[in-house]
Amino acid sequence: MQEKTYLKWYNKVGYGSGDIAGNVVYAFLSSFVMIYLTNTVGLKPGIVGTLIAASKIFDGVTDVFFGAMIDKTKSRLGKARPWMLFAYIGCAITLIAIFAVPVNLGKTSQYIWFFIAYTMLNAVFYTANNIAYSALTALVTKNSKERVQMGSCRFIFAFATSLLIQSVTVKAVAYFGGGAAGWKYVAILYAGIGLIVNTISVFSVRELPEEELAEKGAFAEDPKEKYSLFEAGKLLFSNRFYLMICGVYILQQVYTAMINMGLFYMTYVLKNENLFGVFSWAVNIPLIVALVFTPALVAKWNGLYKLNVRGYLLGTFGRAMVVAAGYMGSVPLMLFFTGVAALGQGPWQGDMNAVIASCSEYTFLTKHKRVDGTMYSCTSLGIKLGGGLGTALAGWLLDISGFEGSLAVQPDSCIRMLHVIYLWIPLLISVIITVILSQMNVEGANERLRQRQRG
Protein backbone atom coordinates (compact mmCIF):
# COMPACT_ATOMS: atom_id res chain seq x y z
CA MET A 1 0.00 0.00 0.00
CA GLN A 2 1.32 3.44 -0.95
CA GLU A 3 2.32 5.66 1.96
CA LYS A 4 0.37 8.83 2.63
CA THR A 5 2.17 12.01 1.54
CA TYR A 6 2.36 15.06 3.78
CA LEU A 7 4.61 17.60 2.06
CA LYS A 8 4.67 19.75 -1.06
CA TRP A 9 7.90 20.46 -2.92
CA TYR A 10 8.15 23.92 -1.36
CA ASN A 11 7.91 22.44 2.16
CA LYS A 12 10.91 20.22 1.42
CA VAL A 13 12.90 23.08 -0.12
CA GLY A 14 11.97 25.44 2.72
CA TYR A 15 12.98 22.87 5.31
CA GLY A 16 16.22 22.09 3.49
CA SER A 17 17.18 25.76 3.33
CA GLY A 18 17.52 25.68 7.12
CA ASP A 19 20.93 24.09 6.66
CA ILE A 20 22.12 27.31 5.03
CA ALA A 21 21.68 28.82 8.49
CA GLY A 22 23.33 25.86 10.17
CA ASN A 23 26.36 25.96 7.89
CA VAL A 24 27.04 29.67 7.97
CA VAL A 25 27.80 28.78 11.58
CA TYR A 26 29.33 25.32 11.31
CA ALA A 27 31.26 25.53 8.03
CA PHE A 28 32.63 28.97 8.86
CA LEU A 29 33.64 27.91 12.35
CA SER A 30 35.14 24.53 11.47
CA SER A 31 37.01 25.72 8.38
CA PHE A 32 38.45 28.99 9.64
CA VAL A 33 38.47 29.31 13.42
CA MET A 34 41.91 27.75 13.88
CA ILE A 35 43.68 29.81 11.22
CA TYR A 36 41.92 32.98 12.47
CA LEU A 37 43.00 32.37 16.06
CA THR A 38 46.59 31.37 15.20
CA ASN A 39 47.50 33.66 12.30
CA THR A 40 45.38 36.75 13.13
CA VAL A 41 44.88 36.79 16.90
CA GLY A 42 48.22 35.10 17.59
CA LEU A 43 47.03 32.32 19.89
CA LYS A 44 48.79 28.97 20.22
CA PRO A 45 47.11 26.05 18.39
CA GLY A 46 47.82 23.64 21.23
CA ILE A 47 46.15 25.87 23.82
CA VAL A 48 43.20 26.53 21.50
CA GLY A 49 42.85 22.77 21.00
CA THR A 50 42.89 22.20 24.75
CA LEU A 51 40.20 24.86 25.31
CA ILE A 52 38.02 23.27 22.64
CA ALA A 53 38.44 19.86 24.26
CA ALA A 54 37.64 21.31 27.71
CA SER A 55 34.53 22.91 26.24
CA LYS A 56 33.21 19.43 25.45
CA ILE A 57 32.84 18.82 29.21
CA PHE A 58 30.02 21.37 29.23
CA ASP A 59 28.55 19.80 26.10
CA GLY A 60 28.21 16.38 27.68
CA VAL A 61 24.62 16.54 28.93
CA THR A 62 23.09 19.31 26.85
CA ASP A 63 22.32 17.12 23.82
CA VAL A 64 20.07 14.72 25.71
CA PHE A 65 18.73 17.61 27.81
CA PHE A 66 17.54 19.67 24.84
CA GLY A 67 16.27 16.56 23.07
CA ALA A 68 14.14 15.70 26.11
CA MET A 69 12.95 19.32 26.38
CA ILE A 70 11.81 19.23 22.75
CA ASP A 71 9.91 15.99 23.40
CA LYS A 72 8.09 17.62 26.33
CA THR A 73 7.37 20.97 24.63
CA LYS A 74 3.80 21.89 23.71
CA SER A 75 3.24 25.20 21.91
CA ARG A 76 1.38 26.81 19.04
CA LEU A 77 4.44 26.22 16.86
CA GLY A 78 4.76 22.61 17.95
CA LYS A 79 7.56 20.80 19.76
CA ALA A 80 10.70 21.56 17.74
CA ARG A 81 10.06 24.78 15.82
CA PRO A 82 10.15 27.15 18.84
CA TRP A 83 13.59 25.85 19.82
CA MET A 84 14.87 26.10 16.27
CA LEU A 85 13.58 29.66 15.90
CA PHE A 86 14.76 31.30 19.12
CA ALA A 87 18.02 29.39 19.68
CA TYR A 88 19.45 30.76 16.44
CA ILE A 89 19.53 34.28 17.87
CA GLY A 90 22.12 33.04 20.36
CA CYS A 91 23.97 31.25 17.54
CA ALA A 92 24.33 34.51 15.63
CA ILE A 93 25.57 36.48 18.65
CA THR A 94 28.13 33.92 19.79
CA LEU A 95 29.43 33.30 16.25
CA ILE A 96 30.23 37.01 15.96
CA ALA A 97 31.86 36.96 19.40
CA ILE A 98 34.18 34.10 18.41
CA PHE A 99 35.46 36.03 15.39
CA ALA A 100 35.64 39.34 17.25
CA VAL A 101 38.24 38.57 19.93
CA PRO A 102 39.38 42.07 21.07
CA VAL A 103 42.92 42.70 19.88
CA ASN A 104 43.67 44.99 22.84
CA LEU A 105 43.09 42.27 25.44
CA GLY A 106 45.93 40.34 27.01
CA LYS A 107 46.53 36.80 25.78
CA THR A 108 44.90 35.19 28.84
CA SER A 109 41.78 37.32 28.42
CA GLN A 110 41.65 36.45 24.71
CA TYR A 111 41.72 32.73 25.53
CA ILE A 112 38.93 33.23 28.11
CA TRP A 113 36.83 35.26 25.63
CA PHE A 114 37.14 32.54 23.00
CA PHE A 115 36.39 29.73 25.47
CA ILE A 116 33.19 31.34 26.78
CA ALA A 117 31.86 32.26 23.32
CA TYR A 118 32.75 28.86 21.84
CA THR A 119 31.16 26.97 24.74
CA MET A 120 27.95 29.00 24.67
CA LEU A 121 27.63 28.52 20.92
CA ASN A 122 28.19 24.76 20.98
CA ALA A 123 26.80 23.68 24.34
CA VAL A 124 23.64 25.79 24.31
CA PHE A 125 22.47 27.61 21.21
CA TYR A 126 23.69 25.41 18.34
CA THR A 127 22.63 22.31 20.27
CA ALA A 128 19.05 23.49 20.74
CA ASN A 129 18.75 24.73 17.15
CA ASN A 130 20.29 21.70 15.48
CA ILE A 131 18.44 19.02 17.45
CA ALA A 132 15.15 20.81 16.82
CA TYR A 133 15.92 21.15 13.12
CA SER A 134 16.83 17.48 12.77
CA ALA A 135 13.82 16.31 14.80
CA LEU A 136 11.46 18.04 12.37
CA THR A 137 12.14 15.19 9.94
CA ALA A 138 10.11 12.90 12.20
CA LEU A 139 7.54 15.51 13.24
CA VAL A 140 6.29 16.91 9.91
CA THR A 141 5.85 13.63 7.99
CA LYS A 142 5.45 9.91 8.64
CA ASN A 143 6.36 9.04 5.04
CA SER A 144 9.79 7.36 4.84
CA LYS A 145 10.39 8.53 1.25
CA GLU A 146 9.64 12.12 2.20
CA ARG A 147 12.09 11.85 5.09
CA VAL A 148 14.83 10.75 2.67
CA GLN A 149 13.89 13.60 0.31
CA MET A 150 14.02 16.09 3.21
CA GLY A 151 17.44 14.80 4.19
CA SER A 152 18.75 15.00 0.63
CA CYS A 153 17.34 18.51 0.18
CA ARG A 154 18.78 19.58 3.52
CA PHE A 155 22.28 18.40 2.76
CA ILE A 156 22.28 19.79 -0.77
CA PHE A 157 21.84 23.20 0.86
CA ALA A 158 24.41 22.29 3.52
CA PHE A 159 27.15 21.33 1.08
CA ALA A 160 26.34 24.18 -1.30
CA THR A 161 26.68 26.59 1.63
CA SER A 162 29.94 24.97 2.75
CA LEU A 163 31.26 25.21 -0.79
CA LEU A 164 30.38 28.90 -1.00
CA ILE A 165 31.83 29.74 2.40
CA GLN A 166 35.05 27.83 1.79
CA SER A 167 35.40 29.45 -1.63
CA VAL A 168 34.75 33.10 -0.77
CA THR A 169 35.64 33.64 2.90
CA VAL A 170 39.35 34.37 2.47
CA LYS A 171 38.59 36.90 -0.28
CA ALA A 172 35.68 38.34 1.72
CA VAL A 173 37.96 38.93 4.73
CA ALA A 174 40.40 40.76 2.45
CA TYR A 175 37.52 42.78 0.94
CA PHE A 176 36.53 44.01 4.41
CA GLY A 177 40.06 45.17 5.09
CA GLY A 178 41.72 41.98 6.30
CA GLY A 179 43.02 41.31 9.78
CA ALA A 180 40.79 41.17 12.85
CA ALA A 181 38.29 43.68 11.46
CA GLY A 182 37.86 41.69 8.25
CA TRP A 183 37.02 38.49 10.14
CA LYS A 184 34.55 40.32 12.40
CA TYR A 185 32.62 41.89 9.50
CA VAL A 186 32.42 38.57 7.66
CA ALA A 187 31.07 36.92 10.83
CA ILE A 188 28.41 39.64 11.13
CA LEU A 189 27.42 39.12 7.48
CA TYR A 190 27.12 35.34 7.88
CA ALA A 191 25.18 35.65 11.16
CA GLY A 192 22.67 38.00 9.53
CA ILE A 193 22.14 35.66 6.58
CA GLY A 194 21.67 32.78 8.99
CA LEU A 195 19.01 34.58 11.02
CA ILE A 196 16.94 35.36 7.94
CA VAL A 197 17.13 31.87 6.40
CA ASN A 198 16.55 30.05 9.70
CA THR A 199 13.32 32.02 10.22
CA ILE A 200 12.12 31.19 6.70
CA SER A 201 12.85 27.49 7.29
CA VAL A 202 10.94 27.42 10.59
CA PHE A 203 7.76 28.73 8.98
CA SER A 204 8.02 26.62 5.80
CA VAL A 205 6.69 23.48 7.51
CA ARG A 206 4.10 22.58 10.12
CA GLU A 207 4.40 19.82 12.68
CA LEU A 208 1.75 17.11 12.62
CA PRO A 209 -0.72 16.91 15.53
CA GLU A 210 0.42 14.58 18.31
CA GLU A 211 -2.55 12.29 17.78
CA GLU A 212 -1.54 11.81 14.13
CA LEU A 213 2.07 11.12 15.07
CA ALA A 214 1.02 8.49 17.63
CA GLU A 215 1.38 4.91 16.52
CA LYS A 216 -1.82 2.93 16.12
CA GLY A 217 -2.32 -0.53 17.48
CA ALA A 218 -1.61 -2.56 20.59
CA PHE A 219 1.76 -1.00 21.18
CA ALA A 220 0.77 2.68 21.15
CA GLU A 221 2.44 4.86 23.73
CA ASP A 222 0.38 5.95 26.70
CA PRO A 223 0.16 9.78 26.30
CA LYS A 224 0.00 10.16 30.09
CA GLU A 225 3.24 8.27 30.62
CA LYS A 226 6.17 10.52 31.50
CA TYR A 227 9.85 9.79 31.66
CA SER A 228 12.75 11.67 33.20
CA LEU A 229 15.92 12.93 31.55
CA PHE A 230 17.77 9.97 33.07
CA GLU A 231 15.19 7.54 31.68
CA ALA A 232 15.43 9.19 28.25
CA GLY A 233 19.18 8.63 28.35
CA LYS A 234 18.65 4.98 29.25
CA LEU A 235 16.27 4.57 26.32
CA LEU A 236 18.88 5.98 23.96
CA PHE A 237 21.85 4.02 25.19
CA SER A 238 19.92 0.75 25.25
CA ASN A 239 19.45 1.16 21.49
CA ARG A 240 22.53 -0.26 19.78
CA PHE A 241 21.71 1.51 16.53
CA TYR A 242 21.70 4.88 18.32
CA LEU A 243 25.21 4.14 19.58
CA MET A 244 26.32 3.19 16.06
CA ILE A 245 24.86 6.37 14.57
CA CYS A 246 26.51 8.47 17.27
CA GLY A 247 29.82 6.76 16.54
CA VAL A 248 29.53 7.34 12.80
CA TYR A 249 28.43 10.95 13.26
CA ILE A 250 31.31 11.72 15.63
CA LEU A 251 33.83 10.09 13.28
CA GLN A 252 32.35 11.97 10.32
CA GLN A 253 32.82 15.29 12.07
CA VAL A 254 36.41 14.44 13.04
CA TYR A 255 36.92 13.55 9.36
CA THR A 256 35.48 16.92 8.31
CA ALA A 257 37.69 18.73 10.82
CA MET A 258 40.76 17.05 9.31
CA ILE A 259 39.66 17.93 5.77
CA ASN A 260 39.05 21.51 6.89
CA MET A 261 42.70 21.68 7.88
CA GLY A 262 43.22 21.68 4.14
CA LEU A 263 43.76 25.44 4.30
CA PHE A 264 46.97 24.74 6.22
CA TYR A 265 47.87 21.89 3.82
CA MET A 266 47.31 24.05 0.74
CA THR A 267 49.21 27.00 2.24
CA TYR A 268 52.29 25.21 3.56
CA VAL A 269 52.51 21.94 1.57
CA LEU A 270 51.08 22.82 -1.84
CA LYS A 271 52.17 26.48 -1.48
CA ASN A 272 48.88 27.90 -2.75
CA GLU A 273 46.14 28.83 -0.27
CA ASN A 274 43.69 29.43 -3.14
CA LEU A 275 43.62 25.67 -3.79
CA PHE A 276 41.47 25.31 -0.66
CA GLY A 277 38.52 26.69 -2.60
CA VAL A 278 39.27 24.38 -5.53
CA PHE A 279 39.33 21.33 -3.26
CA SER A 280 36.07 22.53 -1.71
CA TRP A 281 34.49 22.23 -5.16
CA ALA A 282 35.96 18.73 -5.52
CA VAL A 283 34.29 17.73 -2.24
CA ASN A 284 30.96 19.50 -2.36
CA ILE A 285 29.88 19.16 -6.00
CA PRO A 286 30.06 15.30 -5.96
CA LEU A 287 28.27 15.32 -2.59
CA ILE A 288 25.47 17.40 -4.07
CA VAL A 289 25.26 15.09 -7.13
CA ALA A 290 25.06 12.05 -4.85
CA LEU A 291 22.30 13.67 -2.80
CA VAL A 292 20.23 14.36 -5.91
CA PHE A 293 20.23 10.65 -6.78
CA THR A 294 19.96 9.28 -3.23
CA PRO A 295 16.12 8.98 -3.12
CA ALA A 296 16.11 7.04 -6.42
CA LEU A 297 18.92 4.75 -5.24
CA VAL A 298 17.11 4.08 -1.96
CA ALA A 299 14.07 2.96 -3.98
CA LYS A 300 16.18 0.85 -6.36
CA TRP A 301 17.97 -0.99 -3.55
CA ASN A 302 14.82 -1.25 -1.38
CA GLY A 303 16.14 0.69 1.56
CA LEU A 304 19.07 2.55 3.05
CA TYR A 305 21.42 -0.18 4.27
CA LYS A 306 22.93 -1.44 1.00
CA LEU A 307 23.29 2.07 -0.40
CA ASN A 308 25.16 3.35 2.64
CA VAL A 309 27.59 0.42 2.81
CA ARG A 310 28.34 0.38 -0.92
CA GLY A 311 28.71 4.15 -0.95
CA TYR A 312 31.25 4.17 1.86
CA LEU A 313 33.24 1.36 0.24
CA LEU A 314 33.64 3.67 -2.77
CA GLY A 315 34.46 6.58 -0.44
CA THR A 316 37.19 4.61 1.31
CA PHE A 317 38.74 3.63 -2.03
CA GLY A 318 38.72 7.29 -3.04
CA ARG A 319 40.49 8.41 0.13
CA ALA A 320 43.15 5.70 -0.29
CA MET A 321 43.89 7.05 -3.76
CA VAL A 322 44.03 10.62 -2.41
CA VAL A 323 46.83 9.47 -0.08
CA ALA A 324 48.71 7.90 -3.00
CA ALA A 325 48.23 11.00 -5.17
CA GLY A 326 49.36 13.24 -2.30
CA TYR A 327 52.70 11.49 -2.01
CA MET A 328 53.04 11.55 -5.81
CA GLY A 329 52.57 15.33 -5.63
CA SER A 330 49.79 15.24 -8.25
CA VAL A 331 47.16 17.89 -7.50
CA PRO A 332 44.89 16.83 -10.42
CA LEU A 333 44.77 13.23 -9.15
CA MET A 334 44.17 14.43 -5.60
CA LEU A 335 41.24 16.51 -6.84
CA PHE A 336 39.78 13.65 -8.88
CA PHE A 337 39.89 11.07 -6.09
CA THR A 338 38.69 13.62 -3.54
CA GLY A 339 35.60 13.84 -5.73
CA VAL A 340 35.30 10.03 -5.91
CA ALA A 341 35.45 9.80 -2.11
CA ALA A 342 32.81 12.51 -1.70
CA LEU A 343 30.53 10.82 -4.24
CA GLY A 344 30.61 7.62 -2.21
CA GLN A 345 30.00 9.39 1.11
CA GLY A 346 27.07 11.44 -0.20
CA PRO A 347 24.19 8.94 0.15
CA TRP A 348 24.71 8.53 3.90
CA GLN A 349 24.50 12.29 4.30
CA GLY A 350 21.19 12.35 2.45
CA ASP A 351 19.47 9.45 4.17
CA MET A 352 20.97 9.81 7.64
CA ASN A 353 17.90 11.55 9.10
CA ALA A 354 15.73 8.73 7.75
CA VAL A 355 18.04 6.21 9.43
CA ILE A 356 17.70 8.12 12.72
CA ALA A 357 13.91 8.09 12.33
CA SER A 358 14.12 4.30 11.86
CA CYS A 359 16.34 4.16 14.93
CA SER A 360 13.65 6.04 16.89
CA GLU A 361 11.08 3.56 15.61
CA TYR A 362 13.30 0.73 16.89
CA THR A 363 13.11 2.23 20.39
CA PHE A 364 9.33 2.47 20.06
CA LEU A 365 9.01 -1.14 18.86
CA THR A 366 11.20 -2.46 21.68
CA LYS A 367 10.36 -0.06 24.55
CA HIS A 368 6.97 1.35 23.39
CA LYS A 369 8.05 4.95 24.06
CA ARG A 370 8.44 7.83 21.61
CA VAL A 371 11.70 9.76 21.98
CA ASP A 372 11.95 11.46 18.59
CA GLY A 373 13.48 14.73 19.80
CA THR A 374 15.85 12.96 22.19
CA MET A 375 16.87 10.50 19.46
CA TYR A 376 18.02 13.34 17.22
CA SER A 377 20.43 14.43 19.94
CA CYS A 378 22.96 12.26 18.09
CA THR A 379 23.17 14.92 15.37
CA SER A 380 24.18 17.68 17.76
CA LEU A 381 26.29 15.30 19.85
CA GLY A 382 28.17 14.22 16.74
CA ILE A 383 28.72 17.76 15.46
CA LYS A 384 29.94 19.04 18.81
CA LEU A 385 32.05 16.12 19.97
CA GLY A 386 33.36 15.16 16.55
CA GLY A 387 33.86 18.65 15.18
CA GLY A 388 35.20 20.05 18.44
CA LEU A 389 37.52 17.17 19.23
CA GLY A 390 38.63 17.00 15.60
CA THR A 391 39.59 20.67 15.67
CA ALA A 392 41.24 20.18 19.06
CA LEU A 393 43.20 17.17 17.79
CA ALA A 394 44.37 19.16 14.78
CA GLY A 395 45.53 21.95 17.09
CA TRP A 396 47.46 19.56 19.32
CA LEU A 397 49.10 17.85 16.36
CA LEU A 398 50.09 21.19 14.85
CA ASP A 399 51.58 22.29 18.17
CA ILE A 400 53.52 19.04 18.55
CA SER A 401 54.87 19.42 15.03
CA GLY A 402 56.37 22.84 15.77
CA PHE A 403 53.89 24.96 13.79
CA GLU A 404 54.33 28.73 14.16
CA GLY A 405 51.73 30.99 12.61
CA SER A 406 54.16 33.85 12.09
CA LEU A 407 56.43 31.77 9.82
CA ALA A 408 55.92 31.75 6.05
CA VAL A 409 57.78 28.42 5.78
CA GLN A 410 57.06 25.71 8.34
CA PRO A 411 59.63 23.12 9.56
CA ASP A 412 59.76 19.64 7.97
CA SER A 413 58.17 18.13 11.08
CA CYS A 414 55.12 20.31 10.51
CA ILE A 415 54.91 19.36 6.82
CA ARG A 416 54.98 15.66 7.75
CA MET A 417 52.26 16.24 10.33
CA LEU A 418 50.06 18.01 7.78
CA HIS A 419 50.26 14.86 5.65
CA VAL A 420 49.05 12.84 8.63
CA ILE A 421 46.21 15.26 9.38
CA TYR A 422 44.97 15.78 5.82
CA LEU A 423 45.72 12.40 4.22
CA TRP A 424 46.08 9.52 6.67
CA ILE A 425 43.54 10.30 9.41
CA PRO A 426 40.63 10.76 6.93
CA LEU A 427 41.48 7.41 5.32
CA LEU A 428 41.53 5.61 8.68
CA ILE A 429 38.19 7.17 9.65
CA SER A 430 36.62 6.11 6.33
CA VAL A 431 37.63 2.50 6.97
CA ILE A 432 36.13 2.52 10.48
CA ILE A 433 32.85 4.11 9.31
CA THR A 434 32.50 1.50 6.56
CA VAL A 435 32.80 -1.29 9.15
CA ILE A 436 30.18 0.32 11.44
CA LEU A 437 27.72 0.91 8.57
CA SER A 438 28.01 -2.76 7.61
CA GLN A 439 26.43 -3.58 11.00
CA MET A 440 23.71 -0.88 10.92
CA ASN A 441 20.73 -2.59 9.28
CA VAL A 442 18.09 -0.94 11.48
CA GLU A 443 15.44 -1.26 8.77
CA GLY A 444 15.82 -5.03 8.77
CA ALA A 445 15.67 -5.14 12.56
CA ASN A 446 12.45 -3.10 12.58
CA GLU A 447 10.81 -5.34 10.00
CA ARG A 448 11.64 -8.45 12.03
CA LEU A 449 10.14 -6.82 15.14
CA ARG A 450 6.94 -5.92 13.26
CA GLN A 451 6.58 -9.44 11.93
CA ARG A 452 7.08 -10.85 15.43
CA GLN A 453 4.42 -8.53 16.85
CA ARG A 454 1.98 -9.33 14.04
CA GLY A 455 2.59 -13.04 14.47
N, C-alpha and C positions, 0 to 999 in steps of 0.2 A: 504494500500500500504506500502511495506517495505521501511524503511528509508534508504537513501544513507549512506554508510560507508565511513569514511575518514582516519581511523587510522589502522596501523598494530599493532601487539602485542608489538613489540619493541618500538613503539612510546609511548604506554601507560606505559610500564615499565620505559622507559627513563624519561617521564614526572613525574611519581610517585616517582622516585628516588630523585627528587628535594626536597622532604620533609625530606630526610636525612640531607640535608644542613640546612633546616629550623629548624630542631629539635636538631642539635648539638648546635644551639643557644638557642632555646626556652626551650627545656627540661633541658639542663644544667643550664640555668639561673634560671628557675622557681623552680627547685628541690634543688639547692644548694647555691644560692646567699645569702640567709638569714643566713644559718649556717656558710658559709664562713665569712661573715661580722661580725657575732656575736662572733663565737668561735675562729676564726683565727686572724682577724683584731682587734677585741675587740670593735666594735661599738655597740651602743644601739639599740635593735630591734624597739623600739618606734620611735626613730629619723629616722632610716632607712625607716620605714613605712611611716613616714611623708614626707620624700624626694621623695619616690616613688609616693605618692599621688600628691605631688606638680608637679612632672614631667608630670603628666597627663594633666596639664594646657597647656603645650606646644604641647601635642598630639592632642588637641581638633580639630584643623582644618586640620591637615596634611593628614588624611585619605581621606577626600573628595578631597583635593588639588591634591594628587598624583593620585587618581582615575581619576580626570578630566584631568590631564596631560597625563595619559596613553591614554585616549579616543582621545586626540588631537594629539598624536604623529604619525608621518609618517616617517618611516625609512626603510632601506634595511632589517632589522631584523623584522620589523613589529611594532606594537604598544607597546606590553607588554614586549617582550623579551629583548630589550635594558635596560629597567629599572631593570628587574630581574637580568641580567648579571652584570651590573656595581654597583648596590646598594649593592651587597653582599660583595664587597671589604671593604666597610665601616662597614658592619656587623662584619666581621672578626676582623678588627682593634679595634672596640669598645668593642667587647666581651672580647678580651685579656685585654684591659684597665680595665674593670670592675673587673677581677680576678687578677689584678696586682697592687692593691692599694699599693703605696710605704709604707713600714713599718716605714721608718724614718721620715715621715711627722707627723706633729701635728694632733690631732684628728679633728679639724675644717677643715684643708686642706684635710684630708682623706674623710670627708663627701662631700666636694666640688668636689673632684676628682670623687667619685662614682656618684654624681648627674649629672655631665656633661656627663660622659661616658654613663650612663644609659639613659639619655634623648636623646642623639645623636643616640644611638642604636635604641630605640623604636620610637622616633618621626620622624626620618628621614630614616635611612638606612633599618631597618627591615620593616617599613611601605611600602616603595617603592618596595622592593623585594617581600614581601608577597602579596600585592595587585596585582602586575604584575603576579606572579605565579598563583594565584587563577583565575585571569581574563582569562588566557590561556584556561581554560575549555570551555569558550564560543567563543574563537577566533580560535581554531584549528579544531573544529568539530561543526556541527549543529545537530548531531545525539544524541538524548536524552539518548539512551542506552550507547553509548560510553562515554558520560559525567558521567554517574553513574559508569562505569568501571574505568574511570580516577580517580574519587574520591575515589573509593575503593582501587585502586592500590596505590594512593597517601598516604592514611592513613594507609595502611598496612606498608609501609615504615616508616611512622611517628611513629607508635606505636612500631614497631620493633626497631627503633632508640632510642626511649624513654626507652624501656626496657633495651637495651644494656647500655645506659648512666647511668640509675639508678642502674644497676647491677654492673658496673665496676668502676664508678668514684671514690668512696671512696678508693678502692684498688689501683687505678691508681695514686691518689694523694700520697698515701703512697709509691708507687713504685718510684715516682720522688722525694722522700725525705721528703714528708709531709710538713706541715706548709705553709707559703705564697708562697715559691718557688714551692712546689708541685702543688698548685692550678694554678699558672701561667703557668707552663709547660703543664698541662692538657688542659688549655684554648687554648694555642698555637696549640696543637695537634688537638683539635676539630675544630678550625678555619681553619686550613690547609685542613682537610678532607672536610669541608663544601665548601671551595672555589673550590676544584676539582669537587665535585659532582654537585654543582650548575651549573658549566660551562657545564658539560655533559648534564644535564637536559635541559638547554637552547637550545642546538643544536640538541636535540633529536626529536623536533617537529618543524613544520612550521605553521605560521599563515595563515589562508585563505585570499585570496584577498578581499578587502572591498566590491567589487561588488558582490561577492559570499555570503558574510555575510549579505548583505542588504536584507531585506524582500521584497518579490514580492507582487504586488497587489495594491489596491487602497490606502492602508495605509502605503506605503513605506515612509521612512524618506527622506526629501529633503537633499541631500548631501551638499548643500550650506548653510543650516541653521546652525547657530552657537548658542551656549548658554554659558553663563558665569558660573563661579564657584558658584555664588549665585543661579543661575537658576538650576544648577545641584543639589545643595543641596535641593532646593524646590522639584525637581522631586523625589528625594529619600524619603524625609520625607512626601510626599503626598501619598506614597505607604505603605499601612498598613502592608503588608507582609514584607517589608524591615525592618520596626520597630520591628516586631515580631522576625525576624531572628537576628537582632542586639541584642535584649533582650536575646534570647536564647544563642547566642554566648558569650555574656558578662557573663551570669550566668554560662555557661559551664567552662569558664576560671577561674572564682572565685572558682567553684567546684574543678577544677584541682589544683589550688593554695592551697586549703585546704588539698587535698589528698597528695600533695607534702610536706606538713608539717608532713607527716608520718615519716620522718627521726627523727624529734623531738619526735613523739609519740613512735616510736620503741625504741629510746634511753632511754627515761626517764619514760615511762609507762610500756612497755614490757621488758625493760632492755636488749635489744639486737639490736644494730644498724644494724646488718647484715640482720635482718628481712625485712628491707626496700627493699632490692633487691628481696626477696621472694614475698613480696606483689606486687612488680612491675610485676613479672611474672603473678600473679593472676589477675592483671588488663589488661595487654597488650596481653597476649595470647588469652583470650576470645574475646577481641576487634578484633584481627586479624582474628580469626575464623569467627566472625560475618561479617566482611568486605568481606571475601571470598564468603559468601553466599548471600550478599546483592543484587547483580544484579539479581540473580535467584528469590529472594523473591520479588523484585520490579516487575518482570514480572508476578509472580504468583498472586500477589495482585493488579495487574493493576495500578501501580503507587507508589508514595512515601508516601502518607499521612497515609494510614492504617498501613504500616510497621513502620513508625516513632512513631506513637502514641502507638501501641501495644508494640513496643520495650521499650519505656520509662516507660510504666506501669510495665514491668518486671524489669527494672532497679531500679525503685523506691521501689518495693518489696524487691529487693536484698539489697539495702542500709538500709532499715528498719531492716532487719535481721542482717546486720553487726552491727548496734547499739545494738541489743539484745545480740549478741555474744560477743561484746566488754565488756558489763557489766557483762556477765557470765565469762569473762576471758578466753574464748576458742579461741585460735589462729587458730586451724584447721577450726572451723566454720566461723570465720572472713574471712579466706582465701577463703573458698568455696563460701560464699555469696558475697564477693568482686568480684569473677569471674562471678557470676550470674548477678550482677549489670552491670558489664562491657559488658557482652554478650547482654544485653538488650539495652545498650546505643550505641553499635557498628553501627547498620544500619544508624542512623542519621549522624554519622561521615562519612560514605561512600557515602551517597547520598546528603549531604549538598550542595556541589557545584552545583549539578543538581537542587536543590531547588532554589538556588540563581539565576541560569540561568533562571528558570521559573519565578522568581520574576522580573528579568530584562525584560522578555517578557511581563509581566503584565504592566510594565511601558510603553513599546512600544505600547501595545494594547489599553491603556487608554490615553496616551499622544502623541503617534506616534513619539517618540524620542528614540534613542539608547544610553544607558548609561552603557554599559557592564563593562567597567573599573571602573567607579564610583560606580556601584552597588556592586562590590566586595570589596569596602572599608569596608563593614561590617565585613569581615574576619580580617583585620588588626585592625579595631576599637575594635572588640571583644577581640582579643588577648591582645591588649595594655591596654584597660580599665579594662577588666575582670581580666587578669593575673596580671597587675600592682596593681589594687585596692585590689585584693585578697591577694597578697603578703603583701601589706600595712596593710590590716585588720589583717592578721595573726601577723604581727609585733606589731601592737597596742595591740592586745589581749594578746600576750605574755608579753609585757611590763606591762600591767595592772595587770597581774597575778603574777608579781614578779619574772619573769624568769631572771636568771643570768648565762651567758654563762660559767663563770669560775667555777660554782658549778657542782660537779658530781651527786648530788642528789638535785632535785628541790623541792620547798615547795609544800604543798598539794594544795594550790590555783592554782599553775601552772599545776599540774596534772589534776585538774578538768577542767581547761581551755583547755588543750590538748584534752580532751574528747569532749568538745564543738566544737573545731576546726576540729577534724578529724572524728567525728561521726555525730554530730547533724546538723552542717551547710550543709554538703553534702546531707543529707537526705532532709532537707528543700528545697534546690535548686532543687533536683530531682522532688519533688512534683510540684514546680512552673513551671519547664520546661515542664512537662507532660501536665499541664493545657494549656500552650501557644501552644504547638504542636497540641493540640486538636482543635485549632482555625485556623491552618495554612494550609488550603487546597487550596493552590495557583493554583495547577493543575486544580482543579474543576472550580475555578474562571476564569482561562484562557479559558477553554473550553466553558464556558457560553458566554464569550465575543466573541469568534470566531463564535459561532452559531448565536449570535445577529448580527454580522457584515455580515455573509453570508445571513442571512434572511432579 
